[in-house]
């Protein structure tokens, strides 16, 4: 069994489950947004990479950023990206992730 960095195995299994695609398919996000491949998306609350990993697969020339307040989640995302040879920046500090989320929420209104 892979190291889950202290994260709850049942939670990680749910987050990685392909059953999620039935109600939340990240490919539909990228289809709808149709981003320029040179963009740098920031996935705040990236968890295990359910959104960031599909982006990195679809746009291998781009750099995605994944941040989460839980270091275990970031470590799992980093491992998954590394295993697939994907370029996802995961070394965003926890406080930077919280600040990005706060800024986004304030600017969304």
N, CA and C of each residue as an Amber inpcrd file, in Angstrom:
protein
   327
   0.8410000  -1.1820000   0.0000000   0.0000000   0.0000000   0.0000000
   0.8880000   1.2480000   0.0000000   0.5280000   2.2090000  -0.7930000
   1.2950000   3.4420000  -0.9040000   1.1760000   4.2590000   0.3770000
   2.1740000   5.0640000   0.6220000   2.1520000   5.9570000   1.7660000
   1.0690000   7.0090000   1.5510000   0.1500000   7.1500000   2.4800000
  -0.9320000   8.1230000   2.3600000  -0.6680000   9.3620000   3.2170000
   0.5570000   9.4900000   3.7390000   0.9670000  10.6810000   4.4800000
   0.0130000  11.0350000   5.6070000  -0.4710000  10.0070000   6.2920000
  -1.3480000  10.2280000   7.4360000  -2.7920000  10.5410000   7.0830000
  -3.1260000  10.5020000   5.8100000  -4.4940000  10.7990000   5.3920000
  -5.3590000   9.5500000   5.5450000  -6.6540000   9.7460000   5.7610000
  -7.6080000   8.6590000   5.9280000  -7.7350000   7.8730000   4.6170000
  -7.3850000   6.5870000   4.6200000  -7.4360000   5.7870000   3.3830000
  -8.8110000   5.7820000   2.7150000  -9.8780000   5.7410000   3.5000000
 -11.2310000   5.7320000   2.9150000 -11.5100000   7.0590000   2.2040000
 -11.0620000   8.1460000   2.7910000 -11.2570000   9.4570000   2.1690000
 -10.4810000   9.5560000   0.8560000  -9.2570000   9.0800000   0.8660000
  -8.4310000   9.1270000  -0.3410000  -9.0570000   8.2660000  -1.4320000
  -9.5720000   7.1070000  -1.0620000 -10.2320000   6.2370000  -2.0420000
 -11.4340000   6.9410000  -2.6700000 -12.2360000   7.6260000  -1.8370000
 -13.3900000   8.3720000  -2.3640000 -12.9510000   9.4930000  -3.3050000
 -11.8920000  10.1990000  -2.9250000 -11.4160000  11.3200000  -3.7450000
 -10.8370000  10.8570000  -5.0810000 -10.2830000   9.6780000  -5.1000000
  -9.6900000   9.1460000  -6.3330000 -10.6620000   8.2980000  -7.1500000
 -11.8400000   8.0610000  -6.6410000 -12.8030000   7.1580000  -7.2760000
 -13.2630000   7.6800000  -8.6380000 -13.2580000   6.8010000  -9.6090000
 -13.7570000   7.1690000 -10.9390000 -15.2740000   7.3730000 -10.9220000
 -15.9540000   6.9280000  -9.8770000 -17.3970000   7.1580000  -9.7510000
 -17.7140000   8.6510000  -9.6800000 -16.7450000   9.4490000  -9.2180000
 -16.9470000  10.9030000  -9.1470000 -17.1920000  11.4940000 -10.5290000
 -16.6750000  10.8350000 -11.5590000 -16.8390000  11.3560000 -12.9170000
 -18.3040000  11.4310000 -13.3250000 -19.1470000  10.6300000 -12.6830000
 -20.5670000  10.6420000 -12.9890000 -21.2450000  11.9590000 -12.6360000
 -20.7330000  12.6500000 -11.6320000 -21.3390000  13.9180000 -11.2340000
 -20.3700000  15.0940000 -11.2870000 -19.0980000  14.8170000 -11.5210000
 -18.1110000  15.8960000 -11.6080000 -16.9670000  15.4300000 -12.4910000
 -16.9880000  15.8510000 -13.7240000 -15.9720000  15.4250000 -14.6870000
 -15.0770000  16.6050000 -15.0390000 -13.8210000  16.6030000 -14.5730000
 -12.9140000  17.7130000 -14.8550000 -12.7340000  17.9860000 -16.3520000
 -12.8530000  16.9720000 -17.1850000 -12.7070000  17.1820000 -18.6350000
 -13.7580000  18.1740000 -19.1420000 -14.9430000  18.1570000 -18.5260000
 -15.9950000  19.0910000 -18.9420000 -15.6230000  20.5320000 -18.5990000
 -14.8790000  20.7180000 -17.5280000 -14.4110000  22.0520000 -17.1740000
 -13.4850000  22.5700000 -18.2680000 -12.5280000  21.7240000 -18.6500000
 -11.5500000  22.1510000 -19.6610000 -12.2160000  22.3040000 -21.0300000
 -13.2290000  21.4790000 -21.3250000 -13.9710000  21.6410000 -22.5880000
 -14.6940000  22.9880000 -22.6080000 -15.3260000  23.3340000 -21.4870000
 -16.1000000  24.5710000 -21.4190000 -15.2080000  25.8090000 -21.4240000
 -14.1200000  25.7570000 -20.6910000 -13.2300000  26.9120000 -20.6080000
 -12.3360000  27.0560000 -21.8310000 -11.9890000  25.9310000 -22.4150000
 -11.1030000  25.9020000 -23.5750000  -9.9160000  26.8530000 -23.3780000
  -9.1240000  26.6160000 -22.3190000  -8.0340000  27.5470000 -22.0280000
  -6.9050000  27.4550000 -23.0500000  -6.2130000  28.5640000 -23.2000000
  -5.0090000  28.5630000 -24.0190000  -4.0190000  27.6250000 -23.3270000
  -3.3440000  26.7730000 -24.0630000  -2.4080000  25.8290000 -23.4430000
  -1.2700000  26.4810000 -22.6630000  -1.0830000  27.7780000 -22.8370000
   0.0050000  28.4420000 -22.1190000  -0.4220000  28.9800000 -20.7520000
  -1.7050000  28.8210000 -20.3950000  -2.1670000  29.3380000 -19.1070000
  -1.5450000  28.5480000 -17.9580000  -1.5850000  29.1390000 -16.7890000
  -1.1160000  28.4720000 -15.5780000  -2.2790000  28.4440000 -14.5990000
  -3.0700000  27.3640000 -14.6120000  -4.1990000  27.3060000 -13.6780000
  -3.7190000  27.0120000 -12.2590000  -4.3940000  27.6060000 -11.3020000
  -4.1080000  27.3590000  -9.8940000  -5.3120000  26.6410000  -9.3170000
  -5.0930000  25.4080000  -8.9120000  -6.1520000  24.5910000  -8.3290000
  -6.0690000  24.7200000  -6.8110000  -6.8910000  25.6110000  -6.2470000
  -6.9020000  25.8370000  -4.8000000  -7.7950000  24.7760000  -4.1660000
  -7.2530000  24.0850000  -3.1940000  -7.9650000  22.9560000  -2.6060000
  -7.8560000  21.7510000  -3.5240000  -6.6590000  21.5400000  -4.0370000
  -6.4390000  20.5190000  -5.0740000  -6.6190000  19.0860000  -4.6040000
  -6.5590000  18.8710000  -3.2950000  -6.7050000  17.5010000  -2.8160000
  -5.7120000  16.5840000  -3.5010000  -6.1910000  15.4600000  -3.9810000
  -5.3140000  14.4770000  -4.6230000  -5.1360000  14.7430000  -6.1110000
  -5.6730000  15.8550000  -6.6050000  -5.4470000  16.2310000  -7.9950000
  -6.5490000  15.8620000  -8.9590000  -7.7690000  15.7170000  -8.4790000
  -8.8780000  15.2930000  -9.3380000  -9.0990000  16.2570000 -10.5040000
  -8.7930000  17.5440000 -10.3080000  -8.9310000  18.5470000 -11.3720000
  -7.5680000  18.8650000 -11.9950000  -6.5440000  19.0010000 -11.1680000
  -5.2200000  19.3990000 -11.6600000  -4.5700000  18.3400000 -12.5500000
  -4.6940000  17.0820000 -12.1890000  -4.0550000  16.0260000 -12.9900000
  -4.6360000  15.9380000 -14.4050000  -5.9650000  15.9630000 -14.5740000
  -6.4960000  15.9410000 -15.9430000  -6.0490000  17.1450000 -16.7750000
  -5.9310000  18.3130000 -16.1340000  -5.4470000  19.4810000 -16.8710000
  -4.0200000  19.2260000 -17.3450000  -3.1700000  18.7630000 -16.4510000
  -1.7640000  18.5340000 -16.7980000  -1.6190000  17.4630000 -17.8850000
  -2.4960000  16.4800000 -17.8760000  -2.4590000  15.4570000 -18.9300000
  -2.8770000  16.0570000 -20.2760000  -3.8910000  16.8770000 -20.2500000
  -4.4530000  17.4470000 -21.4720000  -3.5500000  18.5200000 -22.0830000
  -2.8670000  19.2740000 -21.2260000  -1.9890000  20.3630000 -21.6700000
  -0.5890000  20.1410000 -21.1000000   0.1350000  19.1660000 -21.6150000
   1.4370000  18.8320000 -21.0360000   2.4690000  19.9540000 -21.1330000
   2.2840000  20.8980000 -22.0550000   3.2310000  21.9990000 -22.1860000
   2.9730000  23.0950000 -21.1510000   1.8320000  23.0600000 -20.4700000
   1.4810000  24.0650000 -19.4670000   1.9870000  23.6400000 -18.0930000
   1.9770000  24.5650000 -17.1760000   2.3260000  24.2690000 -15.7950000
   1.1120000  24.5520000 -14.9290000   0.6340000  23.5410000 -14.2460000
  -0.4860000  23.6950000 -13.3230000   0.0680000  23.8790000 -11.9100000
  -0.6930000  24.5620000 -11.0870000  -0.3170000  24.7470000  -9.6870000
  -1.4130000  24.1240000  -8.8360000  -1.0210000  23.2550000  -7.9290000
  -1.9690000  22.6290000  -7.0160000  -1.6000000  22.9640000  -5.5880000
  -2.5480000  23.4990000  -4.8400000  -2.2650000  23.7780000  -3.4340000
  -3.4500000  23.3350000  -2.5810000  -3.1330000  22.9640000  -1.3850000
  -4.1380000  22.5020000  -0.4390000  -3.6180000  22.8250000   0.9500000
  -4.5020000  23.0730000   1.8920000  -4.0450000  23.3810000   3.2460000
  -3.5630000  22.1330000   3.9830000  -3.8930000  20.9580000   3.4560000
  -3.4490000  19.7070000   4.0720000  -2.1850000  19.2120000   3.3690000
  -1.0940000  19.1890000   4.0810000   0.1820000  18.7910000   3.4920000
   0.1350000  17.3750000   2.9310000  -0.6480000  16.4960000   3.5620000
  -0.7720000  15.1310000   3.0630000  -1.3860000  15.0810000   1.6720000
  -2.3770000  15.9340000   1.4340000  -3.0050000  15.9950000   0.1040000
  -1.9990000  16.4710000  -0.9350000  -1.2390000  17.5020000  -0.5900000
  -0.2350000  18.0290000  -1.5130000   0.8040000  16.9550000  -1.8340000
   1.2180000  16.2090000  -0.8290000   2.2000000  15.1390000  -1.0450000
   1.6400000  14.0620000  -1.9710000   0.3680000  13.7260000  -1.7970000
  -0.2490000  12.7220000  -2.6700000  -0.3480000  13.2290000  -4.1060000
  -0.6970000  14.5040000  -4.2800000  -0.7510000  15.0910000  -5.6200000
   0.6350000  15.0930000  -6.2510000   1.6190000  15.4790000  -5.4790000
   3.0000000  15.5180000  -5.9870000   3.4500000  14.1310000  -6.4300000
   3.1360000  13.1210000  -5.6340000   3.4890000  11.7410000  -5.9950000
   2.8010000  11.3110000  -7.2850000   1.5060000  11.5990000  -7.3920000
   0.7480000  11.1950000  -8.5820000   1.2840000  11.8860000  -9.8300000
   1.5770000  13.1760000  -9.7180000   2.1180000  13.9180000 -10.8600000
   3.4780000  13.3650000 -11.2560000   4.2910000  13.0810000 -10.2810000
   5.6300000  12.5430000 -10.5400000   5.5600000  11.1830000 -11.2250000
   4.6520000  10.3330000 -10.7560000   4.4910000   8.9990000 -11.3560000
   4.1090000   9.0830000 -12.8290000   3.3530000  10.1260000 -13.1970000
   2.9120000  10.2880000 -14.5800000   3.8230000  11.2170000 -15.3880000
   4.8540000  11.7530000 -14.7430000   5.7500000  12.6690000 -15.4330000
   5.1030000  13.9900000 -15.7800000   4.1610000  14.4450000 -14.9400000
   3.4240000  15.6760000 -15.2030000   4.0300000  16.8420000 -14.4290000
   3.9150000  18.0320000 -14.9980000   4.4570000  19.2340000 -14.3960000
   3.3690000  19.9490000 -13.6080000   3.3040000  19.6550000 -12.3150000
   2.3590000  20.3370000 -11.4300000   3.1620000  20.8970000 -10.2640000
   3.1190000  22.1990000 -10.0970000   3.8370000  22.8410000  -9.0110000
   3.0490000  22.6110000  -7.7240000   3.7060000  22.0140000  -6.7470000
   3.0150000  21.7060000  -5.4910000   3.7170000  22.3170000  -4.2820000
   4.7450000  23.1130000  -4.5250000   5.4940000  23.6450000  -3.3870000
   5.0020000  25.0120000  -2.9240000   3.7030000  25.2540000  -3.1260000
   3.0790000  26.4780000  -2.6300000   2.8520000  26.2950000  -1.1370000
   3.3050000  27.2500000  -0.3510000   3.1480000  27.1440000   1.0930000
   1.6850000  27.2300000   1.4900000   1.3570000  26.5930000   2.6000000
  -0.0200000  26.5460000   3.0950000  -0.6160000  27.9470000   3.2250000
   0.1420000  28.8670000   3.8080000  -0.3950000  30.2220000   3.9970000
  -0.6110000  30.9310000   2.6570000   0.2110000  30.6250000   1.6450000
   0.0030000  31.2030000   0.3190000  -1.2920000  30.6740000  -0.2990000
  -1.5670000  29.4080000  -0.0920000  -2.7950000  28.8020000  -0.6060000
  -4.0100000  29.4600000   0.0410000  -3.9630000  29.6530000   1.3380000
  -5.0700000  30.2850000   2.0510000  -5.2580000  31.7190000   1.5520000
  -4.1590000  32.4370000   1.3420000  -4.2380000  33.8140000   0.8610000
  -4.8020000  33.8770000  -0.5600000  -4.3870000  32.9480000  -1.4430000
  -4.9270000  32.9130000  -2.8020000  -6.4290000  32.6850000  -2.7650000
  -6.8740000  31.7660000  -1.8950000  -8.2990000  31.4660000  -1.7890000
  -9.0540000  32.6940000  -1.2990000  -8.5010000  33.3600000  -0.2980000
  -9.1430000  34.5600000   0.2560000  -9.2390000  35.6420000  -0.8230000
  -8.1500000  35.8730000  -1.5560000  -8.1610000  36.8740000  -2.6250000
  -9.1890000  36.5300000  -3.7040000  -9.2400000  35.2670000  -4.0730000
 -10.1830000  34.8430000  -5.0990000 -11.6140000  35.0810000  -4.6470000
 -11.8990000  34.7340000  -3.3890000 -13.2590000  34.8960000  -2.8800000
 -13.6420000  36.3780000  -2.8260000 -12.7060000  37.2360000  -2.4190000
 -12.9990000  38.6660000  -2.3450000 -13.1880000  39.2700000  -3.7370000
 -12.4040000  38.8050000  -4.7020000 -12.4870000  39.3490000  -6.0480000
 -13.6320000  38.7550000  -6.8620000 -14.2110000  37.6590000  -6.4000000
 -15.2940000  37.0120000  -7.1280000 -16.6050000  37.7860000  -6.9720000
 -16.6710000  38.6310000  -5.9810000 -17.9220000  39.3680000  -5.7290000
 -18.0010000  40.6130000  -6.5250000
